[in-house]
Amino acid sequence: MTAPLQLSRDEMQALGDRALDMVIQHFETNRENPTARTLSREEAAARLHTSLPERPTPPAELLELLAREVFPNAFHPDHPRFYAFVPSPTNFVSVVGDFLMSGHNIFSGHWLASSAASQIELTVLEWLREACGLPATGSGILVSGGSMANLSAIVAAREARLGGHDSTAVVYCSDQTHSSMFKGLRILGFGKNQRRAVATDEHFRLSVPALAEAIAHDRANGMRPFCVVANAGTTNTGAIDPFDELADLCAREGLWLHVDGAYGAAAVFTERGKTLLRGLGRADSITLDPHKWLFQPYELGCLLVRDAATLTNAFSMDDDDHADYLADVSRHVQQDVNFYDRGIQLTRGFKALKLWLSMRTFGMAEFRRGIEVGFEMAEEAERLLRADGRWSIVTPAAMGIVTFRWHEEGRSAADLDAVIARTADRMRADGYAMVMSTMLKGRPAFRLCPIHPATNAGEIAETIRRLTAFAEQESAQSTGPG
Ligand SMILES: Cc1ncc(COP(=O)(O)O)c(C=O)c1O
């Protein structure tokens, strides 16, 4: 009898070949398929739920089931016409990287177990650190995504500026800061009275005078300001906060400056991104998600810090934490990098592999070209929208995002808002392109984020043609001028 859970070489080959074909097929036909499909809870259960399987099922049958019922019934953020939220275009090399990572299952928690893999992670972090303009003292850690990076940044900031928990500590964000930051603060035990969502200006940028006023007010009331969170490309509009002014203010006030560039910081690899993000390197910490504008499959986020020691101070274990089973590890490699000392996880995969493999395979010139497409397609969309007087631009193309509203003389705001909501539903049902709305200063607006490197001007034009046609129809059906 063979050992449990083992496949023969032929079985592995056959299963691997079939899975590889499925992924290649996905890459080749993605563009022809709908951008999104969602099952109801009942439909999903009817098609997929089974009781705990005691007996085996041929894996080829299961792959068929996945191809038929699972993969199509999802949003496809890697679709060339997925323009909603922050899309996640991928690349085939990184997909292979994920397969190799899983297949070799390297424990990347400490140096002793993963010296070469840890070196690759350090190298990748070095590339990102340099691009962001952080000094050589800096480094970071790869994590699951922006939420985890933002949460970890607050842990580092709290340790560095406060030395631990303090119920009077205050964090300052803007009213455009991503919700993950507020969630992270809650998880870390910050009450609502310990966070401020500072007003933004007419360009959705954090207002420095409003921030300075909030800090002074809090100090006068016995609170302890310790951290400012700035945005390098807000999710809503791509707005970039004024880093230099914020860094000056933080230096004067002794505050930690965290920049959430989960979406936008990757643009720093391009010339125009570098110009737009001037001052980014003055941050104490930066979130940058390779699974957004660096074309990596989920899950890959990154936290960079100005001083690597701030991460180890925040996350390394003390002697009285009783990690007795790690005694050999810590004795052996005191001076080496143990990633478990830089973040929350002990056991972690070789996250750097796919990013390293794709960056080396393509070279950064190719990535730069890919990022540029996002800038250009958002500009193309803005040009087409401006050419039709019924669309009004709310925020012009910025960091690959443009926002806009349907506008008709004599219609009430409520009427126009309803047209946007119904048009968004029509677009999603249509399936050609994924476009969704957001709320800007209390009013709904469409938002286009066309950062897939393979999207093109023809697809942008067709998307806007359909949006316009649906908006016209929905507008005609609404209750008329008011
Ligand atoms: C600016 C920003 N920060 C943080 C996040 C959260 O990142 P994740 O969803 O990878 O946890 C996002 C997600 O879109 C984002 O756009």
The ligand as a MOL file (V3000), in Angstrom:
LIG
                    3D

  0  0  0     0  0            999 V3000
M  V30 BEGIN CTAB
M  V30 COUNTS 16 16 0 0 0
M  V30 BEGIN ATOM
M  V30 1 C -5.1760 53.2250 -0.6780 0
M  V30 2 C -5.5150 51.8410 -0.1840 0
M  V30 3 N -5.0810 51.4610 1.0300 0
M  V30 4 C -5.3350 50.2290 1.5290 0
M  V30 5 C -6.0620 49.3190 0.8040 0
M  V30 6 C -6.3380 47.9600 1.3980 0
M  V30 7 O -5.5500 47.0210 0.7340 0
M  V30 8 P -5.9090 45.4490 0.7410 0
M  V30 9 O -7.2810 45.3600 0.1390 0
M  V30 10 O -4.8410 44.8610 -0.1000 0
M  V30 11 O -5.8840 44.9750 2.1460 0
M  V30 12 C -6.5390 49.6750 -0.4700 0
M  V30 13 C -7.3400 48.7180 -1.2630 0
M  V30 14 O -7.8230 49.0150 -2.3390 0
M  V30 15 C -6.2450 50.9600 -0.9800 0
M  V30 16 O -6.6650 51.3500 -2.1950 0
M  V30 END ATOM
M  V30 BEGIN BOND
M  V30 1 1 1 2
M  V30 2 1 2 3
M  V30 3 2 2 15
M  V30 4 2 3 4
M  V30 5 1 4 5
M  V30 6 1 5 6
M  V30 7 2 5 12
M  V30 8 1 6 7
M  V30 9 1 7 8
M  V30 10 2 8 9
M  V30 11 1 8 10
M  V30 12 1 8 11
M  V30 13 1 12 13
M  V30 14 1 12 15
M  V30 15 2 13 14
M  V30 16 1 15 16
M  V30 END BOND
M  V30 END CTAB
M  END
